[in-house]
Amino acid sequence: MYGYNGKVAQVDLTKRTVQEKPLTSEEARKFIGGSGLGAYYLARHFKEHSGDAAVDPFSPENPLIFTVGPYVDTPVPCSGRHAVTTLSPLTGIFAESDIGGSWGVAFKRAGYDGLIVTGRADSPVYILVAEGRVSIHDAAAYWGKDTFATYEELKGATGGEVTCIGPAGERLVRYASIMSDGRDARAAGRCGVGAVMGSKNLKAVVARGDKRTEIWDQSALAAGVKAMIPRIRQGNAGMTRYGTAGGVITHESYGNFPLQNWRLGRWPEGVEKISGQRIEQTILAGRYYCRGCVIGCGKKIRIKEGKYAGVEGAGPEYETLGCLGGMCLVDDLEAIAYANELCNRYGMDTITTGNAIAFAMEAFEKGLIGEGDTGGVKLTWGNAEAMVEMVRQIGERTGLGKLLGEGVKRAAEAIGGLAVEFAHHVKGLEFPAHDPRAFNGVALAYATSNRGACHLQAFTHPFERVVKMPEMGYEEPHDRLAVEGKGQFVAGLQNLMSMVDSLKICKFVFNGGVQVSHLTSWLNSITGWNISPREFLETGERLFTLKRMFNVRYCRISRKDDTLPPRPLTWKRRGEGVTVNLPPLGRMLSDYYECRGWDEIGIPTREVLERLDIADLF
C-alpha cells in the first residue's frame, strides 16, 4: 500500500503481549492517519470494550495511541510529525496532541503506521519498535530521570529515536507532556498525554528502522513539492529568523497576546523584553529543524552567566512566552527561559503550566489563597522567582503544585468561592496564548474544538489576519471581528486542519500559499488515489465529526459545553490599538451547528453520520 506500511502494533502492558493488526486500504482512505486514524482506533476500542461510558483516563483500559500519516517520510516539506491520541486525564474527553521532531519518521521507517498501547506494566518499561518488530524492555534505570537524560541514555543504548516522559508524567501531573529530541524539546504537550503514559508505567517508546515509504508517483510528487518550497520559505522568513516568538510584539499591539490572566489591555514595555527579537539580541545560539522541515522555526538558546547560567537548548516559543510571561506579567526573559527548560525536563505543557500559575496569582491577589498555601512564596504579578518556584512545585508535585498540577478547572473547584470566575478553560483545557476577543473565529473555535480550548484545530487566526485560501472562497483574510459567515468559516477550517493533522504536515506551510489542491495532489501522488479537493475536505469533515461523536457518546458533550468562561465574554479589553469586542458566541454557535447539519444542542444527526460513513462506530 503506497504511503503506508499497512500495519499497526497493539501492545498490552499488563499481559506483556504484542500483536500486529493490518491497516486496510479502506481504513487508510477513510481515516488517513495521524489524529484521524487515532480517533478511529480510540472510538473502535471504546465501542468494543467500554459500553456507553468513558473509562477513568488513568485506568489500564484507556488506550494510548501513536500514529503517523502518509506524508511522513516523503519529500513533502515539514512532514516529520506524529500524533498521540487518548482520553485526557485533564479534561476527561477526547485528547490529541501533535508533535514534530525526529521520532515520527523513525517510527514509520521501523515499519508501522500506528502503535496502540493498553494495560499497565507492573514495573517501569519502555517499548522498542525496531526493524519491523516490537518488544518490551525494563526501564527501571530511567524512571525518575528527566526527559533530557532519558533521551540521551536511551538513544545511546538503542540507537533509536526516543519519545519519553519526565518526572511530571510519572507523578501524574494532569497536563504532563511526551517529549522528543532531548534538549531540542519537541512536545506532545497538550491534554496530559504524558500522564496517561505515566499511568501505564511506560517511560519511553524508542523507534529505529530503515524501511522507506513507497510512493506511487515519485516524479510528480517531487515536481509538485519543488514548486512550493521556495514559497514556503519566503512566507516563513520571519519564522526562520525569530521562530514563533517573533510574533509577540505584533500580537500584543492589537490585543491578542495574553496579559495578567486575560485581564490587562496592553503591556508594550513588557513584551519588548521577552520577544523573539530580544531573544535574537541576547541568548540565541542556533536554529532547530524538525525532520523534513524547510522553515527551521526552532530556536536554540544558551545562557552563559547570571542566575540562570547553564540553560541550553530549545528556547521559549510564542505560547510559552505568553503563558509564563504575559499571563504572569513576568518580563524577565532568562527566568522564562529557565522555567521553559524546567517544563521540558519535567515534561509539562507550558500553556497549562502558565495558565495555572497566572490563575494562582490572581487567587493570591484576591485573598483566596495565601502564603500558607504557597509555602511562603509571595505569588504576586511580575514575580519571576515565584513563577519559577511554582513550575518546580508543579513538576515535583509538592506544596501548592499538588493542586495546580490538577489543572485550572480542578484548582478553581477546590479553592471555591469566586475562583471559577477567572478560571480560563474550555471543557477543562486552558486557553492558548490567543485572545478570543481579538478574533471571533478563535472564540468560536475554542468553544467547539474537540479537545477543549485550542487554536490549532481550526487555526483560524492566520486566516483572519494575513493568510488567504481562495480555493475555499476566501480571496482575502476573513474579517477577524465579523459575525456573519463565521460559523461556516470555522467549520471549513476545522475540516481542513483535521486533514492536516492526519496527513501530518506543519500548519506553517499555509504561510507560503499552500492550498487544498496542493495537499490533495501530494496525497494522490503518494498513494495512487484520485481524491478530489471536495472529497479531501469531506474526509476532514468525517474526521472532525468522528471526534465530536466520541465526545457526545462517551463524555456527554453538548451545547452546554461549547462555551467560554465569563471574562472573555463580558470583560472589555481596552488599550491603544485594541478594538473593543465581546464575541457574540450564541449567534455564531447556532450558525455553526446549522452549517454542520447538527441539531440545536450540537449533536451530529444520524443523517450526517451516515453521509460521512461513520454511523457504524456509534
C-alpha positions as CSV (number, residue, x, y, z in Angstrom):
1,M,0.0,0.0,0.0
2,Y,1.7,3.2,-1.2
3,G,2.3,5.8,1.5
4,Y,1.7,3.3,4.3
5,N,3.3,0.3,6.0
6,G,-0.1,-1.4,6.2
7,K,0.1,-2.5,9.8
8,V,-0.2,-1.3,13.4
9,A,1.2,-2.8,16.6
10,Q,-1.0,-3.4,19.7
11,V,0.8,-3.8,23.0
12,D,-0.9,-4.9,26.2
13,L,1.5,-3.9,29.0
14,T,-0.5,-5.9,31.6
15,K,-0.1,-9.2,29.8
16,R,3.2,-8.0,28.1
17,T,2.0,-9.2,24.7
18,V,2.4,-7.7,21.3
19,Q,0.1,-8.2,18.3
20,E,0.2,-6.9,14.8
21,K,-3.0,-5.9,13.1
22,P,-3.4,-4.8,9.4
23,L,-4.3,-1.3,8.4
24,T,-6.6,-1.9,5.5
25,S,-6.7,0.3,2.4
26,E,-10.3,1.2,3.3
27,E,-9.3,2.4,6.8
28,A,-6.4,4.4,5.4
29,R,-8.6,6.2,2.9
30,K,-11.4,6.9,5.3
31,F,-9.3,8.0,8.3
32,I,-5.9,8.9,6.6
33,G,-3.5,8.7,9.6
34,G,-2.3,10.9,12.5
35,S,-5.1,12.1,14.7
36,G,-7.8,10.9,12.3
37,L,-6.6,7.3,12.5
38,G,-6.0,7.7,16.2
39,A,-9.6,8.9,16.7
40,Y,-10.9,5.8,14.7
41,Y,-8.9,3.4,16.9
42,L,-10.0,5.2,20.0
43,A,-13.7,5.1,19.1
44,R,-13.5,1.5,18.0
45,H,-11.7,0.5,21.2
46,F,-14.4,2.2,23.4
47,K,-17.2,0.6,21.4
48,E,-15.7,-2.8,21.8
49,H,-14.7,-2.5,25.5
50,S,-16.5,0.3,27.3
51,G,-20.2,0.4,26.5
52,D,-21.6,3.9,26.7
53,A,-19.4,5.4,29.4
54,A,-15.8,6.6,29.2
55,V,-13.3,4.9,31.5
56,D,-11.0,6.6,34.0
57,P,-8.2,8.1,31.9
58,F,-5.7,6.6,34.3
59,S,-7.2,3.1,34.0
60,P,-5.3,0.4,32.2
61,E,-8.2,0.2,29.7
62,N,-7.6,3.7,28.3
63,P,-5.5,3.2,25.1
64,L,-2.6,5.5,24.3
65,I,-2.2,5.6,20.5
66,F,0.8,6.8,18.5
67,T,0.1,7.4,14.7
68,V,1.9,8.7,11.7
69,G,0.4,9.6,8.3
70,P,1.0,9.2,4.6
71,Y,3.1,12.3,4.2
72,V,5.6,11.2,6.8
73,D,9.0,10.0,5.4
74,T,8.2,11.5,2.0
75,P,9.6,14.6,0.2
76,V,6.5,16.6,1.4
77,P,8.0,19.6,3.3
78,C,7.5,19.9,7.1
79,S,6.0,16.5,7.4
80,G,8.2,15.0,10.2
81,R,5.4,14.7,12.7
82,H,3.2,12.3,14.6
83,A,0.1,12.3,16.7
84,V,-0.8,10.9,20.2
85,T,-4.4,10.2,20.9
86,T,-6.1,9.1,24.1
87,L,-8.8,10.0,26.7
88,S,-7.5,13.1,28.5
89,P,-6.9,13.0,32.3
90,L,-7.1,16.8,32.3
91,T,-10.4,17.2,30.6
92,G,-12.0,13.7,30.6
93,I,-12.7,14.0,26.9
94,F,-11.1,13.2,23.6
95,A,-7.4,14.1,23.5
96,E,-5.0,14.5,20.7
97,S,-1.5,16.0,20.7
98,D,0.6,16.8,17.7
99,I,4.4,16.8,17.8
100,G,7.2,17.4,15.4
101,G,10.9,16.4,15.7
102,S,12.5,13.2,14.5
103,W,10.5,10.3,16.1
104,G,7.7,10.1,13.6
105,V,10.0,9.5,10.7
106,A,12.0,6.9,12.7
107,F,8.7,5.1,13.7
108,K,7.4,4.9,10.2
109,R,10.8,3.6,9.0
110,A,10.5,1.0,11.7
111,G,7.6,-0.5,9.7
112,Y,4.4,0.7,11.3
113,D,1.6,3.2,10.9
114,G,0.5,3.1,14.5
115,L,1.1,1.8,18.0
116,I,-1.8,1.1,20.4
117,V,-0.8,0.7,24.0
118,T,-3.2,-0.6,26.7
119,G,-2.8,-2.1,30.1
120,R,-0.3,-1.2,32.9
121,A,3.1,-2.7,33.4
122,D,3.9,-3.9,36.9
123,S,7.2,-2.0,36.8
124,P,8.7,0.7,34.6
125,V,9.2,-0.3,30.9
126,Y,10.0,1.1,27.5
127,I,8.8,-0.1,24.2
128,L,11.3,-0.7,21.3
129,V,9.9,-0.5,17.8
130,A,12.8,-1.6,15.5
131,E,13.1,-3.1,12.0
132,G,9.5,-4.4,11.9
133,R,9.4,-5.8,15.5
134,V,8.1,-4.5,18.8
135,S,9.4,-5.5,22.2
136,I,9.0,-4.5,25.8
137,H,12.1,-3.8,28.0
138,D,12.8,-2.9,31.6
139,A,13.1,0.9,32.2
140,A,13.9,0.9,36.0
141,A,17.2,2.6,35.2
142,Y,15.5,5.5,33.5
143,W,12.5,6.0,35.9
144,G,12.8,9.2,37.8
145,K,15.1,10.9,35.3
146,D,14.2,14.0,33.3
147,T,13.5,13.9,29.6
148,F,16.9,15.2,28.6
149,A,18.8,12.4,30.5
150,T,16.3,9.8,29.4
151,Y,16.6,10.8,25.7
152,E,20.4,10.8,25.8
153,E,20.8,7.5,27.7
154,L,18.2,5.5,25.7
155,K,19.3,6.9,22.4
156,G,22.8,5.8,23.3
157,A,21.7,2.4,24.4
158,T,19.4,1.6,21.5
159,G,20.5,3.8,18.5
160,G,16.9,4.8,18.1
161,E,14.8,8.0,18.3
162,V,13.2,8.4,21.7
163,T,9.9,9.9,22.8
164,C,9.5,9.8,26.6
165,I,8.0,11.3,29.7
166,G,9.7,13.0,32.6
167,P,9.0,13.1,36.3
168,A,5.7,15.0,35.8
169,G,4.3,12.2,33.8
170,E,5.5,9.7,36.4
171,R,3.8,11.8,39.1
172,L,0.6,12.0,37.0
173,V,0.6,15.8,36.6
174,R,-2.6,16.0,34.6
175,Y,-1.0,18.1,31.8
176,A,2.2,16.1,31.6
177,S,3.6,16.0,28.0
178,I,5.5,13.4,26.0
179,M,8.9,14.8,24.8
180,S,11.1,14.0,21.9
181,D,14.6,15.2,20.7
182,G,16.2,15.8,24.0
183,R,17.3,19.4,24.6
184,D,15.7,20.4,21.3
185,A,12.5,19.5,23.1
186,R,9.7,18.8,20.7
187,A,6.5,18.2,22.8
188,A,3.2,16.4,22.5
189,G,2.2,19.0,25.0
190,R,-1.5,19.3,25.4
191,C,-4.2,17.3,27.2
192,G,-2.0,15.3,29.6
193,V,-1.0,12.5,27.2
194,G,2.2,12.2,29.2
195,A,0.2,11.5,32.4
196,V,-1.6,8.6,30.6
197,M,1.8,7.2,29.6
198,G,3.0,7.5,33.2
199,S,-0.1,5.7,34.5
200,K,0.9,2.8,32.4
201,N,4.4,2.7,33.8
202,L,5.6,3.4,30.3
203,K,8.7,5.6,30.3
204,A,9.5,5.8,26.6
205,V,8.9,4.5,23.1
206,V,12.0,4.1,21.0
207,A,11.9,3.8,17.2
208,R,14.5,2.6,14.8
209,G,14.4,1.4,11.2
210,D,15.5,1.9,7.6
211,K,12.3,0.9,5.7
212,R,11.5,3.7,3.2
213,T,8.0,4.7,2.3
214,E,6.9,3.6,-1.1
215,I,5.5,6.4,-3.3
216,W,3.1,5.9,-6.2
217,D,4.5,8.7,-8.4
218,Q,7.8,9.9,-7.2
219,S,8.4,12.3,-10.1
220,A,5.0,14.0,-9.8
221,L,5.4,14.4,-6.1
222,A,8.9,15.8,-6.5
223,A,7.8,18.3,-9.1
224,G,4.8,19.5,-7.1
225,V,6.8,19.9,-3.9
226,K,9.7,21.6,-5.6
227,A,7.4,24.4,-6.9
228,M,6.2,25.2,-3.4
229,I,9.3,25.0,-1.2
230,P,10.6,28.5,-2.2
231,R,7.2,30.0,-1.4
232,I,7.0,28.2,1.9
233,R,10.5,29.5,2.8
234,Q,9.7,33.0,1.7
235,G,6.3,33.1,3.5
236,N,8.0,32.0,6.7
237,A,11.1,34.2,6.6
238,G,10.2,35.8,9.9
239,M,9.6,32.4,11.4
240,T,13.0,31.2,10.3
241,R,14.7,34.3,11.8
242,Y,12.8,34.7,15.1
243,G,10.7,31.5,15.5
244,T,7.2,31.7,16.8
245,A,8.4,34.2,19.4
246,G,8.8,36.7,16.6
247,G,5.0,37.4,16.8
248,V,4.9,38.5,20.4
249,I,5.2,42.3,19.8
250,T,2.7,42.3,16.9
251,H,0.1,40.2,18.7
252,E,0.3,42.3,21.8
253,S,-0.2,45.5,19.8
254,Y,-3.8,44.8,18.9
255,G,-4.9,42.8,21.9
256,N,-4.2,39.2,21.0
257,F,-1.3,38.4,23.4
258,P,-2.5,37.2,26.9
259,L,-1.8,39.5,29.8
260,Q,-2.4,39.2,33.6
261,N,-4.7,36.2,33.3
262,W,-6.6,37.8,30.4
263,R,-7.3,41.0,32.4
264,L,-4.9,43.6,31.2
265,G,-5.3,45.5,27.9
266,R,-1.7,46.5,26.9
267,W,1.8,45.9,28.1
268,P,4.2,47.1,25.4
269,E,7.1,47.8,27.7
270,G,7.0,44.2,29.0
271,V,6.6,42.3,25.7
272,E,9.6,44.1,24.2
273,K,11.8,42.4,26.9
274,I,10.5,38.9,26.1
275,S,10.1,39.0,22.3
276,G,11.7,36.9,19.7
277,Q,13.6,40.0,18.7
278,R,15.1,40.3,22.2
279,I,15.9,36.6,22.1
280,E,17.9,37.1,19.0
281,Q,19.8,40.0,20.6
282,T,20.7,38.2,23.8
283,I,20.5,34.4,24.2
284,L,20.0,33.0,20.7
285,A,22.6,30.2,20.0
286,G,21.2,28.4,16.9
287,R,18.3,27.0,14.9
288,Y,16.5,23.7,15.0
289,Y,14.6,21.9,12.2
290,C,12.1,19.1,12.6
291,R,12.7,16.2,10.1
292,G,11.8,17.2,6.6
293,C,11.4,20.9,7.6
294,V,12.4,23.8,5.3
295,I,11.5,26.5,7.8
296,G,13.5,25.9,10.9
297,C,11.3,27.8,13.5
298,G,13.0,26.0,16.4
299,K,15.4,28.3,18.3
300,K,18.3,27.1,20.4
301,I,19.4,29.3,23.3
302,R,22.2,29.5,25.7
303,I,22.5,31.5,29.0
304,K,26.2,31.9,29.8
305,E,26.1,33.9,33.0
306,G,23.9,35.1,35.9
307,K,21.3,33.4,38.0
308,Y,20.2,31.1,35.2
309,A,23.6,30.3,33.7
310,G,23.7,26.8,32.1
311,V,20.3,26.9,30.5
312,E,20.8,25.5,27.0
313,G,18.5,24.0,24.4
314,A,15.1,24.9,23.0
315,G,14.1,28.5,23.6
316,P,10.7,29.5,24.7
317,E,8.0,29.6,21.9
318,Y,5.3,32.2,21.5
319,E,2.8,30.2,23.6
320,T,5.4,29.8,26.4
321,L,6.2,33.5,26.4
322,G,2.5,34.3,26.5
323,C,1.6,31.9,29.3
324,L,4.7,32.0,31.6
325,G,5.5,35.6,30.6
326,G,2.5,37.8,29.7
327,M,-0.1,35.9,31.7
328,C,2.1,36.3,34.9
329,L,3.4,39.8,33.9
330,V,6.9,38.4,34.1
331,D,9.3,40.4,31.8
332,D,12.5,38.5,32.8
333,L,13.4,36.7,29.6
334,E,16.1,34.5,31.3
335,A,13.7,33.4,34.0
336,I,11.1,32.4,31.4
337,A,13.8,30.5,29.5
338,Y,14.7,28.7,32.7
339,A,11.1,27.9,33.5
340,N,10.7,26.7,30.0
341,E,13.6,24.3,30.4
342,L,12.2,23.1,33.7
343,C,8.9,22.3,31.9
344,N,10.8,20.5,29.2
345,R,12.8,18.5,31.7
346,Y,9.8,17.6,33.8
347,G,7.7,17.0,30.7
348,M,4.9,19.5,31.2
349,D,2.7,21.6,28.9
350,T,3.9,25.2,29.2
351,I,0.5,26.5,28.2
352,T,-1.4,24.9,31.0
353,T,1.5,25.5,33.4
354,G,1.5,29.2,32.8
355,N,-2.3,29.4,33.0
356,A,-2.3,27.6,36.3
357,I,0.3,29.9,37.8
358,A,-1.5,33.1,36.5
359,F,-4.7,31.8,37.9
360,A,-2.9,31.2,41.3
361,M,-1.5,34.7,41.2
362,E,-5.0,36.2,40.8
363,A,-6.3,33.9,43.6
364,F,-3.4,35.2,45.7
365,E,-4.2,38.8,44.9
366,K,-7.9,38.3,45.7
367,G,-7.1,36.6,49.1
368,L,-8.5,33.2,48.1
369,I,-5.1,31.7,48.9
370,G,-2.2,33.0,51.0
371,E,1.4,32.4,51.9
372,G,0.4,29.5,54.0
373,D,-0.8,27.8,50.8
374,T,2.2,28.8,48.7
375,G,4.9,27.7,51.1
376,G,5.8,31.3,51.9
377,V,6.0,32.4,48.3
378,K,4.7,35.8,47.5
379,L,2.7,34.9,44.4
380,T,2.5,38.4,43.0
381,W,2.2,39.7,39.4
382,G,5.6,40.0,37.8
383,N,7.5,38.0,40.4
384,A,9.8,35.9,38.3
385,E,11.2,33.9,41.1
386,A,7.7,33.0,42.3
387,M,6.7,31.9,38.8
388,V,9.8,29.6,38.6
389,E,9.2,28.2,42.1
390,M,5.6,27.3,41.1
391,V,6.9,25.5,38.0
392,R,9.2,23.5,40.3
393,Q,6.4,22.8,42.8
394,I,4.1,21.5,40.0
395,G,6.8,19.3,38.5
396,E,7.7,17.9,41.9
397,R,4.1,17.7,43.0
398,T,4.8,19.5,46.2
399,G,3.2,22.4,48.0
400,L,0.7,24.3,46.0
401,G,2.0,22.4,43.0
402,K,-0.1,19.4,44.1
403,L,-3.2,21.4,43.4
404,L,-2.0,23.3,40.4
405,G,-0.9,20.1,38.8
406,E,-4.6,19.2,38.6
407,G,-5.2,22.0,36.1
408,V,-7.1,25.2,36.4
409,K,-10.6,23.7,36.4
410,R,-10.0,21.4,39.3
411,A,-7.9,24.0,41.2
412,A,-10.8,26.5,40.9
413,E,-13.3,24.0,42.2
414,A,-11.0,23.1,45.1
415,I,-10.4,26.8,46.1
416,G,-14.1,27.6,45.7
417,G,-15.7,31.0,46.1
418,L,-15.3,33.2,43.1
419,A,-12.3,31.4,41.7
420,V,-14.4,29.9,38.9
421,E,-14.9,33.5,37.6
422,F,-11.2,33.8,36.5
423,A,-10.5,30.1,35.6
424,H,-9.9,30.2,31.9
425,H,-10.6,26.9,30.1
426,V,-13.0,25.2,27.7
427,K,-14.0,21.7,28.7
428,G,-11.1,21.7,31.1
429,L,-8.3,22.7,28.7
430,E,-6.7,26.0,29.4
431,F,-6.5,28.8,26.8
432,P,-3.5,29.0,24.5
433,A,-1.9,32.5,24.0
434,H,-4.5,34.0,21.7
435,D,-7.3,36.2,23.0
436,P,-10.8,35.2,21.7
437,R,-11.8,38.8,22.0
438,A,-9.3,39.6,19.2
439,F,-10.8,37.1,16.8
440,N,-14.4,36.0,16.7
441,G,-13.1,32.9,14.8
442,V,-10.8,32.0,17.7
443,A,-13.7,32.4,20.1
444,L,-15.9,30.0,18.2
445,A,-13.0,27.6,17.5
446,Y,-12.2,27.5,21.3
447,A,-15.8,26.7,22.1
448,T,-16.1,23.9,19.5
449,S,-12.7,22.3,19.5
450,N,-12.9,18.6,20.3
451,R,-10.1,18.7,22.8
452,G,-11.1,22.0,24.6
453,A,-9.6,25.5,24.1
454,C,-7.3,25.1,21.1
455,H,-6.0,27.5,18.5
456,L,-4.8,24.7,16.2
457,Q,-7.8,22.5,15.5
458,A,-9.2,25.4,13.3
459,F,-6.1,27.6,13.0
460,T,-8.3,30.5,12.2
461,H,-6.2,33.4,13.4
462,P,-3.8,33.5,10.5
463,F,-6.7,33.3,8.1
464,E,-8.3,36.2,9.9
465,R,-5.2,38.4,9.5
466,V,-2.9,37.6,6.6
467,V,-3.4,34.2,5.0
468,K,-5.7,33.6,2.1
469,M,-7.5,30.5,1.0
470,P,-9.2,31.3,-2.4
471,E,-9.9,27.6,-3.0
472,M,-12.3,27.7,-0.1
473,G,-13.8,31.0,-1.1
474,Y,-11.5,33.4,0.9
475,E,-9.8,35.6,-1.6
476,E,-8.8,37.8,1.3
477,P,-8.4,37.1,5.0
478,H,-11.7,36.8,6.8
479,D,-12.6,39.9,8.9
480,R,-11.5,38.9,12.4
481,L,-14.4,40.7,14.1
482,A,-17.1,39.7,11.6
483,V,-20.0,37.6,12.8
484,E,-21.8,36.8,9.5
485,G,-20.3,33.7,7.9
486,K,-18.1,32.9,10.9
487,G,-19.7,29.6,11.5
488,Q,-19.1,28.3,8.0
489,F,-15.5,29.8,8.1
490,V,-14.6,28.0,11.3
491,A,-16.2,24.7,10.3
492,G,-14.5,24.7,7.0
493,L,-11.1,25.3,8.5
494,Q,-11.7,22.7,11.2
495,N,-12.3,20.2,8.4
496,L,-9.1,21.3,6.6
497,M,-7.0,21.1,9.7
498,S,-8.4,17.7,10.6
499,M,-6.8,16.5,7.3
500,V,-3.5,18.4,8.0
501,D,-3.3,16.7,11.5
502,S,-3.9,13.3,9.8
503,L,-1.6,13.6,6.9
504,K,1.0,15.0,9.3
505,I,2.2,18.3,8.0
506,C,3.1,21.5,9.8
507,K,0.4,24.3,9.5
508,F,3.1,26.9,8.9
509,V,3.1,25.8,5.2
510,F,-0.1,27.9,4.8
511,N,2.1,31.0,5.3
512,G,3.6,30.0,1.9
513,G,0.4,29.9,0.0
514,V,-0.2,26.1,0.1
515,Q,-3.8,25.4,-1.0
516,V,-6.2,22.5,-0.8
517,S,-5.3,21.4,-4.3
518,H,-1.6,21.2,-3.4
519,L,-2.3,19.0,-0.4
520,T,-4.7,16.8,-2.5
521,S,-2.2,16.4,-5.3
522,W,0.6,15.4,-3.0
523,L,-1.6,12.8,-1.3
524,N,-2.6,11.4,-4.7
525,S,1.0,11.2,-5.9
526,I,2.0,9.3,-2.7
527,T,-0.9,6.9,-2.6
528,G,-2.1,6.5,-6.1
529,W,-5.6,7.6,-5.1
530,N,-7.7,10.0,-7.1
531,I,-9.2,12.2,-4.4
532,S,-10.7,15.5,-5.4
533,P,-10.4,18.6,-3.3
534,R,-14.0,18.2,-2.4
535,E,-13.5,14.7,-1.2
536,F,-10.4,15.8,0.6
537,L,-12.4,18.3,2.7
538,E,-15.3,15.9,3.2
539,T,-12.8,13.4,4.6
540,G,-11.8,16.2,7.0
541,E,-15.4,16.7,8.0
542,R,-15.6,12.9,8.7
543,L,-12.6,13.1,11.0
544,F,-13.8,16.2,12.9
545,T,-17.3,14.7,13.3
546,L,-15.9,11.4,14.5
547,K,-14.1,13.2,17.3
548,R,-17.2,15.1,18.2
549,M,-19.3,12.0,18.3
550,F,-16.8,10.3,20.5
551,N,-17.2,13.2,23.0
552,V,-21.0,13.1,22.6
553,R,-21.3,9.3,23.1
554,Y,-18.8,8.7,25.8
555,C,-18.3,12.1,27.5
556,R,-21.8,13.6,27.3
557,I,-20.6,16.7,25.5
558,S,-23.3,19.0,24.0
559,R,-24.0,22.7,23.6
560,K,-23.8,23.3,27.3
561,D,-20.0,22.6,27.0
562,D,-19.4,24.7,23.8
563,T,-18.9,27.9,25.7
564,L,-16.2,30.3,27.0
565,P,-15.6,31.4,30.6
566,P,-17.0,34.7,31.9
567,R,-14.1,37.1,31.3
568,P,-13.7,36.9,27.5
569,L,-17.4,37.2,27.1
570,T,-18.0,40.1,29.4
571,W,-14.7,41.9,30.2
572,K,-13.9,44.6,27.6
573,R,-10.2,44.6,26.8
574,R,-9.1,48.2,26.2
575,G,-5.9,50.0,25.2
576,E,-4.3,51.9,22.3
577,G,-4.7,49.9,19.1
578,V,-7.1,47.4,20.7
579,T,-10.6,47.2,19.2
580,V,-13.1,46.5,22.0
581,N,-15.0,43.3,21.1
582,L,-17.0,40.8,23.1
583,P,-17.7,37.7,20.9
584,P,-21.4,37.0,20.3
585,L,-20.9,33.4,20.8
586,G,-24.6,32.3,21.0
587,R,-25.4,33.5,17.5
588,M,-22.1,32.2,16.0
589,L,-22.7,28.8,17.6
590,S,-26.2,28.5,16.2
591,D,-24.9,29.3,12.7
592,Y,-22.0,26.8,13.2
593,Y,-24.3,24.0,14.1
594,E,-26.6,24.8,11.1
595,C,-23.6,24.7,8.8
596,R,-22.5,21.3,10.1
597,G,-26.0,19.9,10.0
598,W,-26.0,19.2,13.7
599,D,-29.1,19.7,15.9
600,E,-29.7,22.7,18.1
601,I,-27.8,21.2,21.0
602,G,-24.7,20.3,19.0
603,I,-25.3,16.7,18.3
604,P,-24.5,15.4,14.8
605,T,-27.6,13.9,13.3
606,R,-28.0,10.3,12.1
607,E,-28.1,11.6,8.5
608,V,-24.8,13.3,8.9
609,L,-23.2,10.2,10.4
610,E,-24.5,8.1,7.6
611,R,-23.4,10.6,4.9
612,L,-19.9,10.5,6.4
613,D,-19.9,6.7,6.7
614,I,-19.2,6.6,10.5
615,A,-22.6,5.7,11.8
616,D,-21.4,2.1,12.5
617,L,-18.9,3.4,15.1
618,F,-21.7,4.8,17.2
